Amino acid sequence: MLAESLKGKSVIVTGASKGIGKGIARVFARHGAKVLVVARDLQAAETTARELAAAGATASGFSADVTRLEDMEKMAQTAAERHGGIDVLCANAGIFPQVKMEDMSPETWDEVMATNLKGTFLSVKACIPYLKKSGQGRIVITSSITGPVTGFPGWTHYGATKAGQLGFMRTASMELAKYRITVNAVLPGNIVTEGLEALGPDYMKGMAAAVPLGTLGQVEDIGHAALFFASREAGYITGQTLIVDGGQVLPESPDALNQM
């Protein structure tokens, strides 16, 4: 069964102290995985790990910056030492400062590229030696509908990284196939997180109205999708994407929603 195939597996989740990453970590922990909660803020990572441990999970926190290869190598080494190896990497860390192109500095562009795109590469690269030794090596990337499917003013840099992750995924899945490591991506729509709430109630209400299912997603919705990609049952799936958005990308116009 899906729930059984993750029990005892060693899982790394980057950007796991809040938002979607925390939801992913919570879902894996609930299914018996041993979780390394990774974030730049050690206190926040350890707080999340304690919450998971209080619910009966094996979890610990670790501070790392996904833009630094040495941090990612230490992260991988620590996961292997604490949990006996690495079976699953959830490359989730990302930032999305909203600014339109006319006002965007090159430094802001580079910062988003470094965290979202380079950070995905570095976290994967550091974990490969350990994933090769796993009988169930899995990499799950948190991309987005923004960039690969949709656009939104103020997020040209973010959208470029999210589309870039999918280009990375397709070739990475080919390179790692010989090791029986799969690489897939989850594309969230509008999910209720601290970041989304910061955009205000009017934004959230408007976004919910644009979703055919009539509500915004929860972080656990993304966690369940990642859990599937990481499972034994998904072992013959690689280089693929799964949109989790309540049908948000389906309507061809606002009128299509009115016709429902």
C-alpha positions as CSV (number, residue, x, y, z in Angstrom):
1,M,0.0,0.0,0.0
2,L,1.1,3.6,-0.6
3,A,1.3,4.5,3.1
4,E,3.4,1.4,3.8
5,S,6.0,2.0,1.1
6,L,7.3,5.2,2.8
7,K,7.5,3.8,6.3
8,G,11.1,4.1,7.6
9,K,12.3,5.9,4.5
10,S,14.8,8.8,4.9
11,V,13.3,12.0,3.4
12,I,14.8,15.5,3.0
13,V,12.5,18.4,2.6
14,T,14.1,21.8,1.8
15,G,12.3,25.0,2.7
16,A,10.4,22.9,5.2
17,S,10.0,25.2,8.2
18,K,6.8,26.8,6.8
19,G,4.3,26.8,4.0
20,I,4.2,24.1,1.4
21,G,7.4,22.6,2.6
22,K,6.1,22.2,6.1
23,G,3.0,20.5,4.7
24,I,5.1,18.1,2.7
25,A,7.2,17.2,5.7
26,R,4.1,16.7,7.8
27,V,2.5,14.3,5.3
28,F,5.7,12.2,5.0
29,A,6.1,12.1,8.8
30,R,2.5,11.0,9.1
31,H,3.3,8.0,6.9
32,G,6.2,6.9,8.9
33,A,9.1,8.5,7.1
34,K,12.2,9.8,8.8
35,V,12.3,13.5,7.9
36,L,15.1,16.0,7.8
37,V,13.5,19.5,8.0
38,V,15.8,21.9,6.2
39,A,15.6,25.7,6.3
40,R,18.0,28.6,6.5
41,D,16.7,29.4,10.0
42,L,17.8,26.6,12.3
43,Q,15.4,27.6,15.1
44,A,12.4,27.5,12.7
45,A,13.6,24.1,11.3
46,E,13.9,22.7,14.8
47,T,10.5,24.0,15.8
48,T,8.9,22.2,12.9
49,A,10.9,19.1,13.6
50,R,9.7,19.1,17.3
51,E,6.1,19.5,16.1
52,L,6.5,16.4,13.9
53,A,8.3,14.5,16.7
54,A,5.5,15.3,19.2
55,A,3.1,13.6,16.8
56,G,5.3,10.4,16.9
57,A,7.5,11.0,13.9
58,T,11.3,10.7,13.6
59,A,12.3,14.2,12.5
60,S,15.1,16.7,13.1
61,G,16.0,20.1,11.9
62,F,19.0,21.3,9.9
63,S,20.1,24.8,8.8
64,A,21.3,25.1,5.2
65,D,21.3,27.6,2.3
66,V,20.3,25.9,-0.9
67,T,22.4,28.3,-2.9
68,R,25.6,26.9,-1.4
69,L,26.9,23.5,-2.5
70,E,28.9,23.0,0.7
71,D,25.6,23.4,2.7
72,M,23.8,20.9,0.5
73,E,26.6,18.4,0.8
74,K,26.6,18.8,4.6
75,M,22.8,18.4,4.5
76,A,23.0,15.2,2.6
77,Q,25.7,13.8,4.8
78,T,23.7,14.7,7.9
79,A,20.5,13.0,6.6
80,A,22.5,9.9,5.9
81,E,24.2,9.9,9.3
82,R,20.9,10.5,11.2
83,H,18.6,8.3,9.2
84,G,20.7,5.7,7.5
85,G,20.8,7.1,4.0
86,I,18.6,9.1,1.7
87,D,15.6,7.7,-0.1
88,V,13.7,10.9,-1.0
89,L,14.6,14.5,-1.7
90,C,11.8,17.0,-1.9
91,A,13.5,20.0,-3.5
92,N,11.0,22.6,-2.3
93,A,12.9,25.7,-1.2
94,G,11.9,28.8,-3.1
95,I,11.3,32.5,-2.8
96,F,8.9,34.8,-4.7
97,P,9.4,38.5,-4.0
98,Q,6.8,40.3,-6.2
99,V,8.2,43.1,-8.3
100,K,7.4,44.1,-11.9
101,M,10.2,44.1,-14.5
102,E,10.5,47.8,-14.8
103,D,11.3,48.0,-11.1
104,M,13.3,44.8,-10.8
105,S,17.0,45.0,-10.1
106,P,19.4,42.5,-11.5
107,E,20.3,41.6,-8.0
108,T,16.7,40.6,-7.3
109,W,16.6,38.5,-10.5
110,D,19.8,36.8,-9.5
111,E,18.6,36.1,-6.0
112,V,15.5,34.3,-7.2
113,M,17.4,32.4,-9.8
114,A,20.0,31.3,-7.2
115,T,17.4,30.1,-4.7
116,N,14.8,28.5,-6.9
117,L,16.7,27.1,-9.8
118,K,20.3,26.8,-8.8
119,G,19.1,25.6,-5.4
120,T,17.2,22.8,-7.0
121,F,20.3,21.7,-9.0
122,L,22.6,21.9,-5.9
123,S,20.3,20.0,-3.6
124,V,19.9,17.2,-6.2
125,K,23.6,17.1,-7.0
126,A,24.5,16.7,-3.3
127,C,22.0,13.9,-2.7
128,I,22.8,11.8,-5.8
129,P,25.5,9.6,-4.2
130,Y,23.1,8.6,-1.4
131,L,20.1,8.2,-3.6
132,K,22.1,5.8,-5.8
133,K,22.4,3.5,-2.8
134,S,18.6,3.5,-2.1
135,G,16.4,0.9,-3.5
136,Q,13.7,3.6,-3.9
137,G,15.5,6.8,-4.9
138,R,13.1,9.6,-5.5
139,I,13.4,13.3,-6.3
140,V,10.3,15.5,-6.1
141,I,10.5,19.1,-7.2
142,T,8.1,21.8,-6.1
143,S,7.5,23.8,-9.3
144,S,4.3,25.9,-9.9
145,I,1.6,26.6,-12.4
146,T,3.1,30.1,-12.6
147,G,5.7,30.0,-15.3
148,P,5.1,26.5,-16.8
149,V,1.4,27.1,-17.5
150,T,0.3,30.6,-16.3
151,G,1.7,34.0,-15.7
152,F,1.1,36.8,-13.1
153,P,2.4,40.4,-13.1
154,G,5.4,40.8,-10.8
155,W,6.6,37.3,-11.1
156,T,8.7,37.1,-14.3
157,H,11.7,36.0,-12.3
158,Y,9.7,33.4,-10.3
159,G,7.9,32.1,-13.4
160,A,11.2,31.7,-15.2
161,T,12.7,29.6,-12.4
162,K,9.6,27.4,-12.2
163,A,9.6,26.7,-15.9
164,G,13.4,26.2,-15.7
165,Q,12.9,23.5,-13.0
166,L,10.9,21.5,-15.5
167,G,13.6,21.7,-18.1
168,F,16.1,20.6,-15.5
169,M,13.8,17.7,-14.4
170,R,13.4,16.2,-17.9
171,T,17.1,15.8,-18.5
172,A,17.9,14.9,-14.9
173,S,15.3,12.1,-15.0
174,M,17.1,10.7,-18.0
175,E,20.6,11.0,-16.5
176,L,19.5,9.3,-13.2
177,A,17.3,6.6,-14.7
178,K,20.2,4.2,-14.8
179,Y,20.4,4.3,-11.0
180,R,16.6,3.7,-10.8
181,I,16.2,7.2,-9.4
182,T,13.0,9.0,-10.5
183,V,12.6,12.8,-10.9
184,N,9.1,14.3,-11.0
185,A,7.5,17.7,-10.2
186,V,4.4,18.9,-8.4
187,L,2.9,22.2,-9.8
188,P,0.8,23.9,-7.1
189,G,-1.9,26.4,-7.8
190,N,-2.9,28.8,-5.1
191,I,-2.3,27.1,-1.8
192,V,-3.0,28.7,1.6
193,T,0.4,29.6,3.0
194,E,1.9,32.4,5.0
195,G,3.1,34.0,1.8
196,L,-0.4,33.9,0.1
197,E,-2.1,35.2,3.3
198,A,0.4,38.2,3.2
199,L,-1.1,39.2,-0.2
200,G,-4.3,40.0,1.6
201,P,-7.9,38.7,2.0
202,D,-9.1,40.4,-1.3
203,Y,-6.4,38.5,-3.2
204,M,-7.3,35.2,-1.6
205,K,-11.0,35.7,-2.2
206,G,-10.3,36.5,-5.8
207,M,-8.1,33.5,-6.3
208,A,-10.6,31.2,-4.7
209,A,-13.3,32.5,-7.1
210,A,-11.1,31.6,-10.1
211,V,-10.9,27.9,-9.0
212,P,-13.6,25.6,-10.3
213,L,-13.6,23.6,-7.0
214,G,-14.3,26.9,-5.3
215,T,-11.6,26.9,-2.7
216,L,-7.9,27.4,-2.3
217,G,-5.7,24.4,-1.8
218,Q,-4.1,23.3,1.5
219,V,-0.4,22.5,2.0
220,E,-1.2,18.9,2.6
221,D,-2.6,18.6,-0.9
222,I,0.9,19.2,-2.2
223,G,2.3,16.8,0.4
224,H,0.0,14.0,-0.8
225,A,1.1,14.5,-4.4
226,A,4.7,14.4,-3.4
227,L,4.1,11.3,-1.3
228,F,2.7,9.6,-4.4
229,F,5.7,10.4,-6.6
230,A,8.0,9.2,-3.7
231,S,6.1,5.9,-3.3
232,R,7.1,2.4,-4.5
233,E,3.9,2.4,-6.5
234,A,5.1,5.4,-8.6
235,G,8.4,3.7,-9.5
236,Y,7.7,3.6,-13.2
237,I,6.9,7.3,-13.4
238,T,9.7,9.8,-14.1
239,G,10.1,13.1,-15.8
240,Q,6.5,13.9,-15.2
241,T,4.5,16.8,-13.7
242,L,1.3,16.8,-11.7
243,I,-0.8,20.0,-11.4
244,V,-2.5,20.4,-8.1
245,D,-4.7,23.5,-8.4
246,G,-8.4,22.6,-8.0
247,G,-8.9,23.0,-11.8
248,Q,-7.6,26.6,-11.8
249,V,-5.9,26.4,-15.2
250,L,-8.9,24.8,-16.9
251,P,-11.3,27.8,-17.7
252,E,-10.6,29.5,-20.9
253,S,-12.2,32.7,-19.7
254,P,-14.0,34.1,-16.6
255,D,-17.3,33.4,-18.5
256,A,-16.5,29.7,-18.4
257,L,-16.7,29.8,-14.6
258,N,-20.0,31.7,-14.8
259,Q,-21.4,29.0,-17.1
260,M,-20.8,26.4,-14.4
